[in-house]
């Protein structure tokens, strides 16, 4: 089965792509049937060069275009450059905005539990038993540590 998909070319950190017809099980940069177009997002992200007649020909032969190729050809694809410094600033701004907008809801807005919620609450174990169990395991580990320290004798 044939696919119409992108094959990456270009050097590191400067991507460029070819629109190729290739077997769907082949590697990304494997041997292709035909190069039908190109896309260079770093130079002009809005410009996609492709041969429409060859594209239609391969589609008629049963080649299926990938999602990326469909978006590129239809013009719905938007190339965005990732800037790590800007992303960090945006993330910090979002955190401060969220912390400022978070406030305790008024007590009148609290929703009372329904009957089904009450039945779930009765079947769940109580939260009080968890700290007791945690304290018991701490005490056991402390006594085990004391026993091991008592049994050790200095070597002469």
CNS distance restraints for C-alpha pairs under 8 A (distance, minus, plus):
assign (resid   1 and name CA) (resid  23 and name CA) 5.91 0.50 0.50
assign (resid   1 and name CA) (resid  24 and name CA) 6.06 0.50 0.50
assign (resid   1 and name CA) (resid  62 and name CA) 7.52 0.50 0.50
assign (resid   1 and name CA) (resid  63 and name CA) 6.81 0.50 0.50
assign (resid   2 and name CA) (resid  21 and name CA) 6.64 0.50 0.50
assign (resid   2 and name CA) (resid  22 and name CA) 5.58 0.50 0.50
assign (resid   2 and name CA) (resid  23 and name CA) 4.48 0.50 0.50
assign (resid   2 and name CA) (resid  24 and name CA) 5.47 0.50 0.50
assign (resid   2 and name CA) (resid  62 and name CA) 6.94 0.50 0.50
assign (resid   2 and name CA) (resid  63 and name CA) 4.53 0.50 0.50
assign (resid   2 and name CA) (resid  64 and name CA) 6.46 0.50 0.50
assign (resid   3 and name CA) (resid  21 and name CA) 5.71 0.50 0.50
assign (resid   3 and name CA) (resid  22 and name CA) 5.46 0.50 0.50
assign (resid   3 and name CA) (resid  23 and name CA) 5.94 0.50 0.50
assign (resid   3 and name CA) (resid  24 and name CA) 5.32 0.50 0.50
assign (resid   3 and name CA) (resid  63 and name CA) 4.97 0.50 0.50
assign (resid   3 and name CA) (resid  64 and name CA) 4.79 0.50 0.50
assign (resid   3 and name CA) (resid  65 and name CA) 5.58 0.50 0.50
assign (resid   3 and name CA) (resid  66 and name CA) 6.79 0.50 0.50
assign (resid   4 and name CA) (resid  19 and name CA) 6.75 0.50 0.50
assign (resid   4 and name CA) (resid  20 and name CA) 5.58 0.50 0.50
assign (resid   4 and name CA) (resid  21 and name CA) 4.56 0.50 0.50
assign (resid   4 and name CA) (resid  22 and name CA) 6.44 0.50 0.50
assign (resid   4 and name CA) (resid  63 and name CA) 6.31 0.50 0.50
assign (resid   4 and name CA) (resid  64 and name CA) 5.89 0.50 0.50
assign (resid   4 and name CA) (resid  65 and name CA) 4.35 0.50 0.50
assign (resid   4 and name CA) (resid  66 and name CA) 6.08 0.50 0.50
assign (resid   4 and name CA) (resid  69 and name CA) 7.19 0.50 0.50
assign (resid   5 and name CA) (resid  19 and name CA) 5.61 0.50 0.50
assign (resid   5 and name CA) (resid  20 and name CA) 5.62 0.50 0.50
assign (resid   5 and name CA) (resid  21 and name CA) 6.60 0.50 0.50
assign (resid   5 and name CA) (resid  22 and name CA) 7.44 0.50 0.50
assign (resid   5 and name CA) (resid  65 and name CA) 6.08 0.50 0.50
assign (resid   5 and name CA) (resid  66 and name CA) 5.34 0.50 0.50
assign (resid   5 and name CA) (resid  68 and name CA) 7.31 0.50 0.50
assign (resid   5 and name CA) (resid  69 and name CA) 5.94 0.50 0.50
assign (resid   6 and name CA) (resid  17 and name CA) 5.85 0.50 0.50
assign (resid   6 and name CA) (resid  18 and name CA) 5.51 0.50 0.50
assign (resid   6 and name CA) (resid  19 and name CA) 4.74 0.50 0.50
assign (resid   6 and name CA) (resid  20 and name CA) 6.14 0.50 0.50
assign (resid   6 and name CA) (resid  28 and name CA) 7.77 0.50 0.50
assign (resid   6 and name CA) (resid  68 and name CA) 7.58 0.50 0.50
assign (resid   6 and name CA) (resid  69 and name CA) 6.94 0.50 0.50
assign (resid   7 and name CA) (resid  17 and name CA) 5.36 0.50 0.50
assign (resid   7 and name CA) (resid  18 and name CA) 5.12 0.50 0.50
assign (resid   7 and name CA) (resid  19 and name CA) 6.41 0.50 0.50
assign (resid   7 and name CA) (resid  20 and name CA) 6.67 0.50 0.50
assign (resid   7 and name CA) (resid  28 and name CA) 5.75 0.50 0.50
assign (resid   7 and name CA) (resid  29 and name CA) 5.51 0.50 0.50
assign (resid   8 and name CA) (resid  15 and name CA) 6.72 0.50 0.50
assign (resid   8 and name CA) (resid  16 and name CA) 5.87 0.50 0.50
assign (resid   8 and name CA) (resid  17 and name CA) 4.47 0.50 0.50
assign (resid   8 and name CA) (resid  18 and name CA) 6.44 0.50 0.50
assign (resid   8 and name CA) (resid  28 and name CA) 7.44 0.50 0.50
assign (resid   8 and name CA) (resid  29 and name CA) 6.71 0.50 0.50
assign (resid   9 and name CA) (resid  15 and name CA) 6.44 0.50 0.50
assign (resid   9 and name CA) (resid  16 and name CA) 5.19 0.50 0.50
assign (resid   9 and name CA) (resid  17 and name CA) 5.50 0.50 0.50
assign (resid   9 and name CA) (resid  18 and name CA) 7.11 0.50 0.50
assign (resid  10 and name CA) (resid  14 and name CA) 6.04 0.50 0.50
assign (resid  10 and name CA) (resid  15 and name CA) 5.34 0.50 0.50
assign (resid  10 and name CA) (resid  16 and name CA) 5.32 0.50 0.50
assign (resid  10 and name CA) (resid  17 and name CA) 7.75 0.50 0.50
assign (resid  11 and name CA) (resid  15 and name CA) 6.59 0.50 0.50
assign (resid  14 and name CA) (resid  42 and name CA) 6.82 0.50 0.50
assign (resid  15 and name CA) (resid  40 and name CA) 6.98 0.50 0.50
assign (resid  15 and name CA) (resid  41 and name CA) 7.21 0.50 0.50
assign (resid  15 and name CA) (resid  42 and name CA) 7.10 0.50 0.50
assign (resid  16 and name CA) (resid  38 and name CA) 7.72 0.50 0.50
assign (resid  16 and name CA) (resid  39 and name CA) 6.07 0.50 0.50
assign (resid  16 and name CA) (resid  40 and name CA) 4.53 0.50 0.50
assign (resid  16 and name CA) (resid  41 and name CA) 6.61 0.50 0.50
assign (resid  16 and name CA) (resid  42 and name CA) 7.59 0.50 0.50
assign (resid  17 and name CA) (resid  38 and name CA) 5.67 0.50 0.50
assign (resid  17 and name CA) (resid  39 and name CA) 5.08 0.50 0.50
assign (resid  17 and name CA) (resid  40 and name CA) 6.15 0.50 0.50
assign (resid  18 and name CA) (resid  35 and name CA) 6.69 0.50 0.50
assign (resid  18 and name CA) (resid  36 and name CA) 7.63 0.50 0.50
assign (resid  18 and name CA) (resid  37 and name CA) 5.74 0.50 0.50
assign (resid  18 and name CA) (resid  38 and name CA) 4.21 0.50 0.50
assign (resid  18 and name CA) (resid  39 and name CA) 6.16 0.50 0.50
assign (resid  19 and name CA) (resid  35 and name CA) 5.98 0.50 0.50
assign (resid  19 and name CA) (resid  36 and name CA) 5.61 0.50 0.50
assign (resid  19 and name CA) (resid  37 and name CA) 4.69 0.50 0.50
assign (resid  19 and name CA) (resid  38 and name CA) 5.39 0.50 0.50
assign (resid  19 and name CA) (resid  39 and name CA) 7.43 0.50 0.50
assign (resid  19 and name CA) (resid  50 and name CA) 7.48 0.50 0.50
assign (resid  19 and name CA) (resid  69 and name CA) 7.49 0.50 0.50
assign (resid  20 and name CA) (resid  32 and name CA) 6.41 0.50 0.50
assign (resid  20 and name CA) (resid  33 and name CA) 7.27 0.50 0.50
assign (resid  20 and name CA) (resid  34 and name CA) 5.71 0.50 0.50
assign (resid  20 and name CA) (resid  35 and name CA) 4.43 0.50 0.50
assign (resid  20 and name CA) (resid  36 and name CA) 5.65 0.50 0.50
assign (resid  20 and name CA) (resid  37 and name CA) 6.98 0.50 0.50
assign (resid  21 and name CA) (resid  32 and name CA) 5.86 0.50 0.50
assign (resid  21 and name CA) (resid  33 and name CA) 5.33 0.50 0.50
assign (resid  21 and name CA) (resid  34 and name CA) 5.32 0.50 0.50
assign (resid  21 and name CA) (resid  35 and name CA) 6.49 0.50 0.50
assign (resid  21 and name CA) (resid  36 and name CA) 7.33 0.50 0.50
assign (resid  21 and name CA) (resid  58 and name CA) 7.68 0.50 0.50
assign (resid  21 and name CA) (resid  63 and name CA) 7.54 0.50 0.50
assign (resid  22 and name CA) (resid  26 and name CA) 6.97 0.50 0.50
assign (resid  22 and name CA) (resid  30 and name CA) 7.90 0.50 0.50
assign (resid  22 and name CA) (resid  31 and name CA) 7.14 0.50 0.50
assign (resid  22 and name CA) (resid  32 and name CA) 4.56 0.50 0.50
assign (resid  22 and name CA) (resid  33 and name CA) 5.49 0.50 0.50
assign (resid  22 and name CA) (resid  34 and name CA) 7.45 0.50 0.50
assign (resid  23 and name CA) (resid  32 and name CA) 7.31 0.50 0.50
assign (resid  23 and name CA) (resid  33 and name CA) 7.97 0.50 0.50
assign (resid  26 and name CA) (resid  30 and name CA) 5.71 0.50 0.50
assign (resid  26 and name CA) (resid  31 and name CA) 7.49 0.50 0.50
assign (resid  36 and name CA) (resid  50 and name CA) 5.64 0.50 0.50
assign (resid  36 and name CA) (resid  51 and name CA) 5.53 0.50 0.50
assign (resid  36 and name CA) (resid  54 and name CA) 6.50 0.50 0.50
assign (resid  36 and name CA) (resid  55 and name CA) 6.79 0.50 0.50
assign (resid  37 and name CA) (resid  48 and name CA) 7.58 0.50 0.50
assign (resid  37 and name CA) (resid  49 and name CA) 5.28 0.50 0.50
assign (resid  37 and name CA) (resid  50 and name CA) 3.79 0.50 0.50
assign (resid  37 and name CA) (resid  51 and name CA) 6.10 0.50 0.50
assign (resid  38 and name CA) (resid  48 and name CA) 6.30 0.50 0.50
assign (resid  38 and name CA) (resid  49 and name CA) 5.29 0.50 0.50
assign (resid  38 and name CA) (resid  50 and name CA) 6.31 0.50 0.50
assign (resid  39 and name CA) (resid  45 and name CA) 7.84 0.50 0.50
assign (resid  39 and name CA) (resid  47 and name CA) 6.93 0.50 0.50
assign (resid  39 and name CA) (resid  48 and name CA) 5.01 0.50 0.50
assign (resid  39 and name CA) (resid  49 and name CA) 6.39 0.50 0.50
assign (resid  40 and name CA) (resid  44 and name CA) 6.42 0.50 0.50
assign (resid  40 and name CA) (resid  45 and name CA) 6.55 0.50 0.50
assign (resid  40 and name CA) (resid  47 and name CA) 7.58 0.50 0.50
assign (resid  40 and name CA) (resid  48 and name CA) 7.53 0.50 0.50
assign (resid  41 and name CA) (resid  45 and name CA) 4.08 0.50 0.50
assign (resid  41 and name CA) (resid  46 and name CA) 7.55 0.50 0.50
assign (resid  41 and name CA) (resid  47 and name CA) 7.92 0.50 0.50
assign (resid  41 and name CA) (resid  79 and name CA) 6.85 0.50 0.50
assign (resid  45 and name CA) (resid  78 and name CA) 7.75 0.50 0.50
assign (resid  45 and name CA) (resid  79 and name CA) 6.09 0.50 0.50
assign (resid  46 and name CA) (resid  75 and name CA) 7.93 0.50 0.50
assign (resid  46 and name CA) (resid  78 and name CA) 7.96 0.50 0.50
assign (resid  48 and name CA) (resid  72 and name CA) 7.04 0.50 0.50
assign (resid  48 and name CA) (resid  73 and name CA) 7.30 0.50 0.50
assign (resid  50 and name CA) (resid  55 and name CA) 7.82 0.50 0.50
assign (resid  51 and name CA) (resid  55 and name CA) 6.17 0.50 0.50
assign (resid  52 and name CA) (resid  56 and name CA) 6.18 0.50 0.50
assign (resid  53 and name CA) (resid  57 and name CA) 6.11 0.50 0.50
assign (resid  54 and name CA) (resid  58 and name CA) 6.18 0.50 0.50
assign (resid  55 and name CA) (resid  59 and name CA) 6.20 0.50 0.50
assign (resid  56 and name CA) (resid  60 and name CA) 6.13 0.50 0.50
assign (resid  57 and name CA) (resid  61 and name CA) 6.46 0.50 0.50
assign (resid  58 and name CA) (resid  62 and name CA) 6.52 0.50 0.50
assign (resid  58 and name CA) (resid  63 and name CA) 5.49 0.50 0.50
assign (resid  59 and name CA) (resid  63 and name CA) 4.80 0.50 0.50
assign (resid  59 and name CA) (resid  64 and name CA) 6.38 0.50 0.50
assign (resid  59 and name CA) (resid  65 and name CA) 7.81 0.50 0.50
assign (resid  65 and name CA) (resid  69 and name CA) 6.01 0.50 0.50
assign (resid  65 and name CA) (resid  70 and name CA) 6.28 0.50 0.50
assign (resid  66 and name CA) (resid  70 and name CA) 6.25 0.50 0.50
assign (resid  67 and name CA) (resid  71 and name CA) 6.23 0.50 0.50
assign (resid  68 and name CA) (resid  72 and name CA) 6.17 0.50 0.50
assign (resid  68 and name CA) (resid  77 and name CA) 7.86 0.50 0.50
assign (resid  69 and name CA) (resid  73 and name CA) 6.05 0.50 0.50
assign (resid  70 and name CA) (resid  74 and name CA) 6.02 0.50 0.50
assign (resid  71 and name CA) (resid  75 and name CA) 5.97 0.50 0.50
assign (resid  71 and name CA) (resid  76 and name CA) 5.06 0.50 0.50
assign (resid  71 and name CA) (resid  77 and name CA) 5.08 0.50 0.50
assign (resid  72 and name CA) (resid  76 and name CA) 6.40 0.50 0.50
assign (resid  72 and name CA) (resid  77 and name CA) 5.36 0.50 0.50
assign (resid  82 and name CA) (resid  87 and name CA) 7.74 0.50 0.50
assign (resid  83 and name CA) (resid  87 and name CA) 6.14 0.50 0.50
assign (resid  84 and name CA) (resid  88 and name CA) 6.20 0.50 0.50
assign (resid  85 and name CA) (resid  89 and name CA) 6.45 0.50 0.50
assign (resid  86 and name CA) (resid  90 and name CA) 6.15 0.50 0.50
assign (resid  87 and name CA) (resid  91 and name CA) 6.11 0.50 0.50
assign (resid  88 and name CA) (resid  92 and name CA) 6.27 0.50 0.50
assign (resid  89 and name CA) (resid  93 and name CA) 6.15 0.50 0.50
assign (resid  90 and name CA) (resid  94 and name CA) 6.11 0.50 0.50
assign (resid  91 and name CA) (resid  95 and name CA) 6.30 0.50 0.50
assign (resid  92 and name CA) (resid  96 and name CA) 6.34 0.50 0.50
assign (resid  93 and name CA) (resid  97 and name CA) 6.11 0.50 0.50
assign (resid  94 and name CA) (resid  98 and name CA) 6.08 0.50 0.50
assign (resid  95 and name CA) (resid  99 and name CA) 6.17 0.50 0.50
assign (resid  96 and name CA) (resid 100 and name CA) 6.19 0.50 0.50
assign (resid  97 and name CA) (resid 101 and name CA) 6.28 0.50 0.50
assign (resid  98 and name CA) (resid 102 and name CA) 6.13 0.50 0.50
assign (resid 105 and name CA) (resid 109 and name CA) 6.56 0.50 0.50
assign (resid 105 and name CA) (resid 110 and name CA) 7.56 0.50 0.50
assign (resid 106 and name CA) (resid 110 and name CA) 7.20 0.50 0.50
assign (resid 113 and name CA) (resid 117 and name CA) 5.60 0.50 0.50
assign (resid 113 and name CA) (resid 118 and name CA) 6.48 0.50 0.50
assign (resid 114 and name CA) (resid 118 and name CA) 6.38 0.50 0.50
assign (resid 115 and name CA) (resid 119 and name CA) 6.33 0.50 0.50
assign (resid 116 and name CA) (resid 120 and name CA) 6.38 0.50 0.50
assign (resid 117 and name CA) (resid 121 and name CA) 6.20 0.50 0.50
assign (resid 118 and name CA) (resid 122 and name CA) 6.38 0.50 0.50
assign (resid 119 and name CA) (resid 123 and name CA) 6.54 0.50 0.50
assign (resid 120 and name CA) (resid 124 and name CA) 6.40 0.50 0.50
assign (resid 125 and name CA) (resid 129 and name CA) 7.70 0.50 0.50
assign (resid 126 and name CA) (resid 130 and name CA) 7.64 0.50 0.50
assign (resid 127 and name CA) (resid 131 and name CA) 7.50 0.50 0.50
assign (resid 128 and name CA) (resid 132 and name CA) 6.91 0.50 0.50
assign (resid 129 and name CA) (resid 133 and name CA) 6.24 0.50 0.50
assign (resid 130 and name CA) (resid 134 and name CA) 6.22 0.50 0.50
assign (resid 131 and name CA) (resid 135 and name CA) 6.13 0.50 0.50
assign (resid 132 and name CA) (resid 136 and name CA) 6.22 0.50 0.50
assign (resid 133 and name CA) (resid 137 and name CA) 6.38 0.50 0.50
assign (resid 134 and name CA) (resid 138 and name CA) 6.32 0.50 0.50
assign (resid 135 and name CA) (resid 139 and name CA) 6.19 0.50 0.50
assign (resid 136 and name CA) (resid 140 and name CA) 6.24 0.50 0.50
assign (resid 137 and name CA) (resid 141 and name CA) 6.20 0.50 0.50
assign (resid 138 and name CA) (resid 142 and name CA) 6.19 0.50 0.50
assign (resid 139 and name CA) (resid 143 and name CA) 6.24 0.50 0.50
assign (resid 140 and name CA) (resid 144 and name CA) 6.19 0.50 0.50
assign (resid 141 and name CA) (resid 145 and name CA) 6.22 0.50 0.50
assign (resid 142 and name CA) (resid 146 and name CA) 6.32 0.50 0.50
assign (resid 143 and name CA) (resid 147 and name CA) 6.25 0.50 0.50
assign (resid 144 and name CA) (resid 148 and name CA) 6.34 0.50 0.50
assign (resid 145 and name CA) (resid 149 and name CA) 6.23 0.50 0.50
assign (resid 146 and name CA) (resid 150 and name CA) 6.16 0.50 0.50
assign (resid 147 and name CA) (resid 151 and name CA) 6.27 0.50 0.50
assign (resid 148 and name CA) (resid 152 and name CA) 6.43 0.50 0.50
